[in-house]
Amino acid sequence: MIIRKLYGKGLNYMKKVKRVNRLFLAMVLISIASQFLLGLIFNSLTLYQGSAISQVLFLIPVLCYILMDRGECLNELQLQVPRVSVLLLTMVFSWLLLPLMNWLNMFSMLFAENYVASGMMGLDGLAFGKNLLYIAIVPALAEEFWFRGIFYHGYRPAGVGKAILVSGLCFGLLHMNLNQFCYAFVLGMIFALLVEATGSVFCSILAHFIINANTVVMLVVESELEKMAGSVVSAAFQSAETLTRQDILSVMGFYTIEAVICCLLAYRVLRRIIRRSGRQEYMRQVFQRDGSPRVSIVSPALILGVVAAVVYMVAVEFLL
């Protein structure tokens, strides 16, 4: 009887994982198709409009997944409201991640174009509210619901470690360019770990918002300095396209030291977050395998999605 129950539970877990993998494949195909459609049919759209349409297109398969799952996935989301002290520590933790993100960004620029820097040129540096909405608020809410909500908790029956790794991989790949993949993959895993450390997806939303909002703030700072100092400051804020390989390696030397120090501090802050959330014992046990049935995350849909995303990114970077 016990074996039959475990077998039935294992089948349900496998079905859930396969559904999440099919969702990932659908989002990859929609992302690839939308890149061409937005370029061919809607080439007159602004960056803001293109971003909004992309979010809506991603929302369609997510809603279909929720309907097929009969809304059960919504009951699994960790929506516990964190303590104020945990939120404040999460803010500190997020700021300490910025040097790591900058280092990974610089590293990817050794072999990939910085599409974020290119995209920033299409934004109004002084439209702070609009930029904050489209770059920080909407992505933080939508992407955390999709990746740390649907994806991560869909993979979680296979084990927390596997779920953190694969949900982070999906998050990185769905950025659809090599530059963003490098740091989105790592940040995706850190955000999932933060959800476990706090028991709340609200903390990953806050961390995601702070990291994206930093880009908006720097854009405003750059615009204001260029207005005041003109070409002198403008030259200091040279675009990513003008940086040579030697320039990047020189900057990375500084970022390496800063990133290592800040990562060590972030680790200490994360431990503090776990203590303030009362999850020390939980975090000690969560990575240990219990008596639950083994569930494989890999399925044909996941493999096809990963291959399609990688082929597209490589083609965009080196062939198109």
N, C-alpha and C positions, 0 to 999 in steps of 0.2 A: 504493500500500500504506500509506504514512504517512497519507495523507488518510483512508483507510478506518479506520485505527486511531484517529485523532483523532475521527472521526465516531462510532465506537463508544463511545469514552470519554466523549464529550459526551452521548450518549444515556443512558449509565449515570449520569452526574452529574445530568442532568435528572430521571431517575426518582427518584434519591435525594432531590433537593430537593422534588419533588412529594409524596413520601411524608412528609417532614417537615412540609410544609404541611398535609397531611391530618391529621397528628397534632395540629398546632396547632388546626385547626378542631374536631377531636374534643374537645380539652381545653377549648376555649371553650364548646362546647355542654354538656359535662358540668358545667362550672363554673356556667353559667347555670341548668341544671336542678337542680343540687344546692342552689343558693341558695333555690329555691322549696321543694324537698323537705325540706330541713333546717328551714325555717321552718314548713311546714305539717304534716309528719308527725313530725319529731323536734324539736319546739319545746321539749321539756323537757331537751335535751342541754346539758351545760355547754360553755363555750367551748373547753376542752381536748378534749372528746369530738368536738365539731364540727370542730375543726382536724384531729384524727386521721382522721376519716372523709373529709374533703376530700383529704388526702394519699393515702389508699388509693384513692379514686376516680380521682385523677390517675394513680396507678400502673398502673391497668388498661390504658389506651390505650398507655402507654409500653411495657409488657410485650408487648402485641400488636405494636407497632412493631418491637421487638427480634426477636420470633419471625419476623415477615414479612421482616426484613432478614437473617435467619439468623445473627444475632449479629455480623455484620460491623462494625456501628457501634461495638461494644465495643472492637474492635481499633484504632480510630482515636482513642480517648480519650487525651489527653496525661496519662499517669499517672506521669511521672517524679518520683521523690522529690527534692524540693528540698533544697539545703544549709540547715543551721541558720541561717546568716547571712541567707539569702534569706527564710526564715520570719520572722526577727526584723524584717527590713526591711519585710516585708509587713504585719506588725502595726503598725508605725509608719505606713506608707502608709494603712492602713485607718482609723486614728485621725484622720489628717489629712483624710480624706474626710467625717468627721462634720459639720463646719460647712457643707459644701456640701449634704449631705443635709438638714440643718436649714433651710437657706435655701430649697431647693426645696420642702420641706414647708410652710414659711410662705407661700411664693408661691402654692402650690396652694390654700391656705386662703382666699385672696382670692375664690375662686369655687367652692370645693368643701368639703364637710364632711370633717373629720379623723376618719376611721373608726378609725384606729389608736388615737387618744386615747380614743374612745368604747369601743373594745374593751378597753383597759387597765382600764377600770372594772370589768370582769367577772373580773379576775385577782386572785389573792391576793398582795398586795405582799410578804408575808413567805415565801411558798412559793418560795424562790429556785431550788431544784433542779428543781421541776416547771416553773416558768416558763422556766428555761434550756433544758430539754429541748424543750418545745413551741414556744418562740419563736425559739430560737437554733440548737440542735443539729440537730433534725429538718429544719427548713427549709433550713439551710445544706447539709446532705448531700443531701437530695432535690432541691431546686431547682437546685443546681449540677450534679448529675448530669443532670437534664432539660435545662436551658437552656445551660449552658456545655459539657455533654457531648454530648447527643443533638442539640439544636437547632443549636448553634454549629458543630459539626463536620459536621452534615448540610448546612449552608449554605456551608461553607468552600470547596468546589469552585468556587463562583461568585465567589470572591475574598474575602480576609480583611476588607477594608473593608466590603463588603456584608454579610458574615456577622456582623460585630460590630454593625452597625446594625440588621439585621432580627432577630437573636436578642435584642438588647436591647429592641426594640419588642415582640416576643412576650412577653418577661419582664414588661415594664411592663403590657401589656394584660391578661395573665392574672391580675393582681392585682384586676381587675374593679371598680376605683373610681378616679375622677379624681385623688384626693389621692395615693394610692400610685403611680399611673401616672407622675406627674411625676418622682419621684426614682428609682423602680425602673427606668424607661427609661434614665436616665443611668447609674445604678449597674450595670445589666446590661451596658452597653457597656464600662464601665471594668473590670468583672470579666473580660469576654472578652479585653480588651487585656492584662490581667494574666496570663491563661493563656498568651498568645503570648509575653509578656515573660519568663516563667519556664519555659515548656514543661511546666507542671504545673497540673492542675485542683485540686490540693490547696491551692494558694495562693489561688485564688478561693473555695474552701470556707472557708479560714481568714478571709479578708477578710469574707465574708458573715456568718460566725459572730460576728466581733468587732462588726460594725455592729449586728446584732440583739441581741447580748448587752448592748450599751450601754443598750438600752431596758430590759432586765431589771434591770440595776444601778441605773438611775435610778428605776425603780419601787420598789426596795427602799429607796433613799435617801429618796425622798419619804415612804414609809410610816413609816420610822423617825423622820424629822423631825417628821411630823405627830403621832406618838405622844408625842414629847418636848415639842413646843411648842404642840400643839393648834391652835386655829382661826387663830392668827396665821400659821403656816406654811402651813396649809391654804389660806388666802386667797392666799398668794403663789404656790401651785401651782394657780391657777385652771384649770378645764377649758377645752378648746379652744372649746367652744360659747359661752363668755362673752366671748371676745375680740372686740372691735370691729374694723372695718376699719382704723381709725386706730391701734389697738394693734398690729395685725399689721404695718402699714407702719413703725411706729416700731421694732419688733423687727427687721424686715428690714434697716433701716439699719445696725444693729450687725452682724447676720449677714453682710451684704454685704462689709464690710471683713474680717471674720474668714475668710469663705469664700475670698476672693481670695488672702489671704496663705497660707492653708493649702493651697490648690490649687497655688500656686507651689512651696511646699515639697514637696507630694506629687509634683509633676512631677520635682523633683530626686531625690527618693527612688526614684521609678520608674526613672530613668536609672541609679541606683546598683544597683537590683535587676537590671536588664538586664545590667550589667557583671558583677555577681557570679554571674549565671546563665550567663555566657559566650555571650550571644546578641546582641552588638552588630551583627555582620555580618548575622545572620539577620533582625533587626528592620529593617535598612536595605533588605533585599531583599524582605521578605515582602509589602509593599504594592505592589510593582512587578508589573505583568502579565507573565507568561511566555508561552510558546507554547501554553499549554493552551487548549482550546476554550472559547468564551464560553458561559456558562450563566446563564439568567435565573432569578431567585428568584421572581418574580411568577407566580402560578397562580390559577385560580378558587378553590381551597380557601383560599389565603392571603387573597385579597380578601374572601371570605365571612366568614372568621374575624375579620379586622380590623373589618369593618362590624358584625358581630354584637356584638363586644366593645364597640365605641364606642357603638352604639345602646343597649346595655344600661346602660353607665356613665352616659350622658347621661340616660336614662330614670330611673334610680335617683336621680340627683343633682337633677334638675329637675322630674320628673313624678310620681314615686311618693312 
